[in-house]
Structures are given as C-alpha cells and as structure tokens.
Amino acid sequence: MSSIAEYSQIENKLRSGDRISRKEAEHLWLNASDDQLQVLANIVRDRFHEPNAATYLLMRIVNYTNVCVAKCDYCSFYRLPKAPDGYVRSKEWIFERIDELVAMGGDLFAFNGGFNPELKIDYYVDLFGSIRQRYQERIEFYAMTVVELLYIARVSRITVPETIKQLKEAGVRWVTGGGAEILADSFRLRHSPQKYTVAEYLDTQKLILEGGLKTTATMVIGFDETLDERLDHLESVRQFQDENLQHGGGLFSFLPWTYKPYNNELGGTEIGSHEYLRHLALCRIFFDNIKIIRTSVLTQNASALTGLRYGANDFDIPWEDEVTQKAGAVIEQNVDTVLGYAHNEGFTTTYRHVARAKAALTT
Ligand code: SF4
C-alpha cells in the first residue's frame, strides 16, 4: 500500500483538478493498492462522466489484407508477399461483413490490414469511396491505423497531408491510433523496427488532426516492456494531447489492451487481468486531458467490464478481429452477455452511436 502521506498528497492533487507527474504515476504503480487506484481513477473519471454509467459500441474489425512487410515479432497475423495464404479481400466480401453487422444494429467498422506494398493510395480511395457511397451516413468506419496511413503515403510516394486529403475526399473521417503498441523507441527497435519511430508516429497523428480527420490513442501492454517504457508512452500521449487539443479536440479516446502471445515469433506469457485493470486505472489517473478511456473487451472479455470500476467509461463489443483471434483472443459475440457483465458491475449501458444516421439497434 502507498504510504498514507504520499497517497493523500496525490489524492488532494487530483481532487483539486491537478494532474499527477510521471514520478507520482510510477509511485502509484509500484505502491498503491487496487482500492486506492480505483478511488483515484474515479476522481478523474467523475470530472467527465456520470458515475456508474457507461457507453458502448457494436463494432466489427474488417481485416482486408494480411500481407505485410513490417515483420513485427509480436504479430500472429501477417503473411509476407507471395505467401500462399496471403490475401486481399474483395469489395463484395467486405460489403457482406458490413451488411451483417448493420442488420444487428451495429454501425462501426474498423479496417485493419498490413503494410501491403501492392496496395497504393488509389486502392484505398476506391475502397473507402465505394463504402461511403453504398452506406452513406448509416455506418462509420475507422479507415486504418496511423502507421498504415504513413506506410500508404510512403509506398504511394506522396506526402502524408496529400494522403489525408485524398482519403478525406473519398469519405474517410476517422483513423485510429493503432500501431502505437509501446511508444518508446527502445521497444520499437527490439520488436518492430519497420513500424516507424515514436516521432514519426506522433508527427503523423498531428498531421491527421490538422488535416481534419478524427483519431484516437491506443496502447498495448504485456510484451516485455519495462515500466519506464510504459511511462514513456503515457507521457508522450499526454504531452501530444496538450499540444493538439486545438485541432478538433485532439485525440478522441484512449484504449489500452493486452498482447496475446500465441502463434508468433515473440511468444511469452500473457499478463493477467489484474495487471490490466491496474494499468487501466493508472491511465485514467494520468490522462486528465483525454475524456474517453476505453476498456478492451476484445482482449479481456468479462474482466474488461470490471475495468469500468477502474476508470474506464466506454467499451466496444467486437464482432470479429482476425489479428487478435490468431494471437489467441476468444471473442464473446453475444451482446446481451457482454452488457450483462457491465450491469453486474453496477453500470448502466447506453449505445454510443458513431454514424450520423442512427442504426436501429436490435439488442
Ligand atoms: S502488427 Fe501490423 S504492421 Fe506489424 S507485422 Fe503485423 S500486420 Fe504488419
């Protein structure tokens, strides 16, 4: 347990609306009890949200290509170009997946592929333009991750602002902060040297916001990252948000999730939900400038909903994600079951519509 004096000092700081320092975050991680972390996380959560109320989304992750040249050692999903089981899905295949979720009342799709050297900007403009034309305002979609956007710009030999402009004209409104994993160059050098430096990642996030797209922040824990590397990540994101709030409100949300160690080069042991929940609380306490902190049903299942008591206020119910499923994630597709977990934790749940035309929820 954290010493009473140190804990009280941090608690007072938070109750006065101040932020904690990196050193205090480190102290809390090493010393605070679970109860203390929950209390502090809820002090910050209460600045932005009703207590005991959560929002959720019904979402499908659409993996349109598994071909990737980045070769991250923690990835169980990618296939190198020319691999017999590499694929690029057809538009019909993608439309079918969208139609299925729309029929259930879902309205959010997240496209996630790899660094596929065959797919240049024209491919994405055509794909997303067709999706926007077909579904108009009934759905919304995260077109890609930040690192995919940067790769597309490079492989298409155009600038990042030009890439953003073309995507926007095709109907893209959102990307996600995926590809962040741990924002510490030491970590990236060890595991994903092709996946861009921290500076490249953050510069691209800035250009995305300046270009008028919405974006989010993410983090993945449970590889072999050190506490310092985790804190580097939190500091980078908080500082970025301080500097970019004027661009459309900055990063829309922050979602931490956990690494799944199966079927890849890195392997390792999966961290437990206890560590995830403590980390989630620390994120809420640290981020006084990000309103929406999300908990990961995709990687934590029922435990993710306990995360609502550790500072999270939002979650999605994912219908499918080949990337994490290949690495060992088991997805609970029954919406009522997942909502039941949240209700059992004492929370009400309200659907957070993302599309401009509201989907008719069937749940
Ligand atoms: S994590 Fe993404 S960028 Fe890295 S190898 Fe897998 S698909 Fe490629």
Boltz pocket constraint, residues with backbone or C-beta under 6 A from the ligand:
constraints:
  - pocket:
      binder: B
      contacts: [[A, 66], [A, 68], [A, 69], [A, 70], [A, 71], [A, 72], [A, 75], [A, 76], [A, 77], [A, 78], [A, 113], [A, 114], [A, 115], [A, 192], [A, 195]]
      max_distance: 6.0
